[in-house]
Amino acid sequence: MKILILEDEIPAYQKLINYLQLFFVEGIKHDWARSNTEGKIFLQKNIYDFILSDIQLLDGLSFDLYNEISIDVPIIFCSAHDEYLFQAFNTNGIAYILKPYTQTDFKKAMEKYKALFQKGNYNILNKTTITELKSALKEEHNNYKKRFVIKKAKGIQLLNVSEISKIEASGDFCIATDIKGKRHTISQNLGSIHQQLYPNKFFKINRSEIISIDAINNIESHFKNRLLITVTGLKDKAMTSSSTTSDFRKWLEQ
């Protein structure tokens, strides 16, 4: 058995591999792509038994890839998108595992859909379905996080997402810096927060930092294919990692 994994987040990919190895004790071969461009190359050269796919990849929605290349194998989507999109998946009979999922959640889903795959009882993702799913995703964009509830010593305050310049991981929680330079503690990890933010407005520039496009004042080249970013409210410049610089440039031009 050979599968294709489309997942841009390295920790999420590692989690999938771990769960797959636990479920398929006999072992399983796989290819891994973090972007539609990479995924297209794999799909043109290989045949897979099924695909595990996130929705938001480094260079856009995986829906765009499936719209370009006809897929006749089962696809199991693994994503944190819910509400409108989750309902749309259920309506169209498309396999879906909602993040954050546990090993038990993954095992139940795999057992269920493995049985369907063997019987050939699954829905092929056609262009009409893709259009419906993209429409549901567009509707869901209107429901991205608008504000965070921040617990302070003097009580609870609200931090509007539009006022955030940067969010930085700090252990099991994060520190959000607003446009005035004030720091706020958010009791969530960076991955969870990233999934709640509108991707056209916020970009994860490295493993521990997310910045807002509205807070970017200046960008300059740095060594090892990195970029230094001057951000409103921050004394120190933020920096892309070597692996995110190319995608960051593309994101700026959206």
MARTISE-106170 format. One record per residue (C-alpha): x, y, z; residue number from 1; residue in three letters. Coordinates in Angstrom, 1 decimal, padded with zeros to 4 digits. Each point is the difference from the previous one (the first is absolute). Example, Ala and Ser with C-alpha at 12.3 -4.5 7.8 and 13.67 -1.06 7.14 Angstrom:
<nodes>
> 012.3:-004.5:007.8:1:ALA
> 001.4:003.4:-000.7:2:SER
</nodes>
This chain:
<nodes>
> 000.0:000.0:000.0:1:MET
> 001.2:003.5:-000.9:2:LYS
> -001.5:003.3:001.0:3:ILE
> 000.6:003.7:-000.7:4:LEU
> 000.0:002.4:002.9:5:ILE
> -000.7:003.7:-000.7:6:LEU
> 000.8:001.9:003.1:7:GLU
> 001.9:003.3:000.3:8:ASP
> 000.5:-000.1:003.8:9:GLU
> 003.0:-002.2:001.0:10:ILE
> -001.3:-000.9:003.5:11:PRO
> -003.4:-001.0:-001.6:12:ALA
> 001.8:-002.2:-002.6:13:TYR
> 002.1:-001.7:002.7:14:GLN
> -003.2:-000.6:002.0:15:LYS
> -001.7:-001.7:-003.0:16:LEU
> 003.1:-002.2:-000.6:17:ILE
> 000.0:-001.1:003.6:18:ASN
> -003.7:-000.9:-000.1:19:TYR
> 000.3:-001.7:-003.4:20:LEU
> 002.9:-002.2:001.3:21:GLN
> -002.1:-000.9:003.0:22:LEU
> -003.0:-000.9:-002.1:23:PHE
> 001.7:-001.8:-002.9:24:PHE
> 002.3:-002.3:002.0:25:VAL
> 001.3:-001.6:-003.2:26:GLU
> 001.3:003.3:-001.1:27:GLY
> -001.1:002.5:-002.7:28:ILE
> 001.9:001.9:-002.7:29:LYS
> -000.7:003.7:-000.5:30:HIS
> 000.9:003.2:-001.8:31:ASP
> -000.3:003.4:001.7:32:TRP
> -000.7:003.3:-001.6:33:ALA
> -000.4:003.4:001.8:34:ARG
> -001.3:001.9:-003.1:35:SER
> -002.3:-000.5:-003.0:36:ASN
> 003.0:000.3:-002.2:37:THR
> 001.8:-002.9:001.7:38:GLU
> -003.3:-002.0:000.2:39:GLY
> -000.6:000.4:-003.7:40:LYS
> 003.4:-001.5:-000.8:41:ILE
> -000.6:-003.0:002.2:42:PHE
> -003.5:-000.6:-001.5:43:LEU
> 001.3:000.1:-003.5:44:GLN
> 002.6:-002.6:000.6:45:LYS
> -001.6:-002.4:002.5:46:ASN
> -003.1:-002.0:000.8:47:ILE
> -001.3:000.1:003.6:48:TYR
> -002.5:-002.1:002.0:49:ASP
> -001.3:003.1:001.7:50:PHE
> 001.0:003.6:001.0:51:ILE
> 000.1:001.7:003.4:52:LEU
> -000.4:003.7:-000.7:53:SER
> -000.1:003.3:001.8:54:ASP
> -001.9:002.8:-001.6:55:ILE
> 002.3:003.0:000.3:56:GLN
> 003.4:-000.8:-001.4:57:LEU
> 003.0:002.3:-000.4:58:LEU
> -001.0:001.3:-003.4:59:ASP
> -003.8:-000.1:000.3:60:GLY
> -003.0:-002.3:000.4:61:LEU
> 000.4:-003.7:-000.8:62:SER
> -003.4:000.3:-001.7:63:PHE
> 001.8:001.8:-002.8:64:ASP
> 002.2:-003.0:-000.6:65:LEU
> -002.9:-002.4:000.0:66:TYR
> -001.8:002.3:-002.5:67:ASN
> 003.0:-000.1:-002.3:68:GLU
> 000.8:-003.7:000.3:69:ILE
> -002.8:-002.6:-000.1:70:SER
> 000.3:-002.2:003.1:71:ILE
> -001.6:-003.5:-000.1:72:ASP
> 001.2:-001.2:003.5:73:VAL
> -001.5:000.8:003.4:74:PRO
> 001.1:003.2:001.7:75:ILE
> -000.2:000.4:003.8:76:ILE
> 000.2:003.7:000.9:77:PHE
> 001.7:000.8:003.3:78:CYS
> -000.6:003.6:001.0:79:SER
> -001.1:002.4:002.8:80:ALA
> -002.6:001.6:-002.2:81:HIS
> -003.5:-000.7:001.4:82:ASP
> -003.5:001.3:000.0:83:GLU
> -000.9:000.9:-003.6:84:TYR
> 002.7:-002.1:-001.6:85:LEU
> -000.6:-003.0:002.3:86:PHE
> -003.7:000.1:-000.9:87:GLN
> 000.9:000.2:-003.7:88:ALA
> 002.2:-003.0:000.2:89:PHE
> -002.6:-002.0:001.8:90:ASN
> -002.6:001.0:-002.6:91:THR
> 002.2:-001.2:-002.8:92:ASN
> 001.1:-003.2:001.7:93:GLY
> 003.7:001.0:000.0:94:ILE
> 002.3:-001.5:002.7:95:ALA
> 001.1:002.6:002.6:96:TYR
> 002.0:-000.2:003.3:97:ILE
> -000.3:003.2:002.1:98:LEU
> 003.1:001.4:001.6:99:LYS
> 001.1:-000.2:002.7:100:PRO
> -000.6:-003.8:000.0:101:TYR
> 001.4:-002.7:002.3:102:THR
> 001.4:-003.4:-000.9:103:GLN
> -003.4:-001.5:000.9:104:THR
> -001.8:002.4:-002.3:105:ASP
> 002.4:-000.8:-002.9:106:PHE
> -000.3:-003.7:000.6:107:LYS
> -003.8:000.1:-000.1:108:LYS
> 000.0:002.0:-003.2:109:ALA
> 002.5:-002.3:-001.7:110:MET
> -001.9:-003.1:001.0:111:GLU
> -003.2:001.5:-001.3:112:LYS
> 001.4:001.2:-003.3:113:TYR
> 002.3:-003.0:-000.6:114:LYS
> -003.2:-002.1:-000.1:115:ALA
> -001.6:002.3:-002.5:116:LEU
> 003.2:000.1:-002.1:117:PHE
> 000.1:-003.8:-000.3:118:GLN
> -003.6:000.0:-001.1:119:LYS
> 000.5:002.9:-002.4:120:GLY
> -002.7:001.8:001.8:121:ASN
> 001.3:003.6:000.0:122:TYR
> -000.7:003.2:-001.8:123:ASN
> 002.3:001.3:-002.7:124:ILE
> 000.9:003.7:000.4:125:LEU
> -001.4:001.5:-003.2:126:ASN
> 000.1:003.7:-001.2:127:LYS
> -003.5:000.6:001.1:128:THR
> 000.7:-001.1:003.6:129:THR
> 003.2:002.0:000.0:130:ILE
> -001.9:003.1:-000.9:131:THR
> -002.5:-000.6:002.8:132:GLU
> 002.8:-000.6:002.5:133:LEU
> 001.9:003.2:-001.0:134:LYS
> -003.3:001.9:000.3:135:SER
> -000.4:-001.4:003.5:136:ALA
> 003.6:000.9:000.9:137:LEU
> -000.6:003.6:-001.3:138:LYS
> -003.0:000.2:002.3:139:GLU
> 002.1:-001.3:002.9:140:GLU
> 002.6:002.7:-000.6:141:HIS
> -002.5:002.4:001.3:142:ASN
> 000.1:-001.9:003.3:143:ASN
> 003.7:000.1:000.7:144:TYR
> 001.0:001.3:003.4:145:LYS
> -000.9:003.6:000.6:146:LYS
> 001.3:000.4:003.5:147:ARG
> 001.8:-001.8:002.9:148:PHE
> -001.1:000.1:003.6:149:VAL
> 003.0:000.9:002.1:150:ILE
> 000.2:-000.6:003.7:151:LYS
> 001.7:002.8:001.9:152:LYS
> 000.6:000.6:003.7:153:ALA
> -002.7:002.7:000.0:154:LYS
> -002.5:-002.2:-001.8:155:GLY
> -000.8:-001.1:-003.6:156:ILE
> 000.9:002.1:-003.0:157:GLN
> -000.8:-000.4:-003.7:158:LEU
> 002.8:000.1:-002.6:159:LEU
> -001.2:000.6:-003.6:160:ASN
> 001.8:-002.1:-002.6:161:VAL
> 000.2:003.2:-002.2:162:SER
> 002.2:001.5:002.7:163:GLU
> 002.6:-002.8:000.1:164:ILE
> 003.4:000.5:-001.5:165:SER
> 001.7:-003.3:000.9:166:LYS
> -000.7:-003.2:002.0:167:ILE
> 002.9:-002.0:001.4:168:GLU
> 000.0:-003.4:001.5:169:ALA
> 001.0:-000.2:003.7:170:SER
> -000.3:-003.6:001.3:171:GLY
> -003.6:-001.1:000.1:172:ASP
> -001.3:003.5:-000.5:173:PHE
> 000.8:003.0:-002.2:174:CYS
> 000.8:003.7:000.3:175:ILE
> -001.8:002.4:-002.3:176:ALA
> 001.4:003.4:-000.6:177:THR
> -002.4:002.7:-001.2:178:ASP
> 000.7:003.0:-002.2:179:ILE
> 000.7:002.2:003.1:180:LYS
> 002.7:-002.4:001.2:181:GLY
> -002.0:-001.5:002.9:182:LYS
> 000.4:-003.7:000.7:183:ARG
> -002.9:-002.4:000.7:184:HIS
> 000.0:-003.6:001.1:185:THR
> -002.3:-002.4:-002.0:186:ILE
> -000.6:-003.3:001.7:187:SER
> 000.3:-002.1:-003.3:188:GLN
> 002.9:-001.4:-001.9:189:ASN
> 001.2:001.5:-003.3:190:LEU
> -001.4:-002.7:-002.2:191:GLY
> -003.5:000.4:001.4:192:SER
> 000.1:003.8:-000.3:193:ILE
> 001.3:-000.3:-003.6:194:HIS
> -003.0:-002.0:-001.1:195:GLN
> -002.4:002.6:001.4:196:GLN
> 001.6:003.0:-001.9:197:LEU
> -000.9:001.0:-003.5:198:TYR
> 002.9:-001.3:-002.2:199:PRO
> -000.1:003.0:-002.3:200:ASN
> 000.7:002.3:003.0:201:LYS
> 002.4:-002.1:002.1:202:PHE
> 003.1:-002.0:-000.9:203:PHE
> 002.1:-002.3:002.0:204:LYS
> 003.5:001.3:-000.9:205:ILE
> 001.9:-002.7:002.0:206:ASN
> -000.7:-002.8:002.5:207:ARG
> -000.8:002.4:002.9:208:SER
> -001.4:003.3:-001.5:209:GLU
> -003.1:001.2:-001.9:210:ILE
> -000.2:003.5:-001.3:211:ILE
> -002.8:002.2:-001.4:212:SER
> 000.3:001.4:-003.6:213:ILE
> -001.5:003.2:001.2:214:ASP
> 002.8:000.5:002.5:215:ALA
> 002.9:-000.4:-002.5:216:ILE
> 001.9:003.3:-000.5:217:ASN
> 003.1:-001.1:-001.8:218:ASN
> 001.7:-003.2:-001.3:219:ILE
> 003.7:-000.4:-000.7:220:GLU
> 002.2:-002.9:-001.1:221:SER
> 002.1:-001.9:002.5:222:HIS
> 002.5:-002.8:-000.3:223:PHE
> -000.9:-003.6:-000.7:224:LYS
> -003.1:000.9:-002.0:225:ASN
> -001.7:001.6:003.0:226:ARG
> -001.9:003.3:000.2:227:LEU
> 000.0:002.6:002.8:228:LEU
> -003.4:001.5:000.6:229:ILE
> -000.7:003.3:001.8:230:THR
> -003.3:-000.4:001.7:231:VAL
> -002.2:002.7:001.7:232:THR
> 000.3:-000.2:003.8:233:GLY
> 003.2:-002.0:000.1:234:LEU
> 003.4:001.3:000.9:235:LYS
> 001.8:-003.0:-001.5:236:ASP
> -000.4:-001.1:-003.6:237:LYS
> -001.7:-003.3:-000.8:238:ALA
> 001.7:-002.5:-002.2:239:MET
> -001.3:-002.7:-002.5:240:THR
> 001.7:-003.4:000.1:241:SER
> 001.8:-001.2:-003.1:242:SER
> -002.8:-002.5:-000.8:243:SER
> -002.8:002.6:000.2:244:THR
> 001.5:002.9:-001.9:245:THR
> -001.2:-001.1:-003.4:246:SER
> -003.5:-000.7:001.1:247:ASP
> 000.0:003.3:002.0:248:PHE
> 000.8:001.9:-003.2:249:ARG
> -002.9:-001.7:-001.8:250:LYS
> -002.3:000.8:002.9:251:TRP
> 000.9:003.7:-000.2:252:LEU
> -001.1:000.1:-003.7:253:GLU
> -003.5:-001.6:000.6:254:GLN
</nodes>
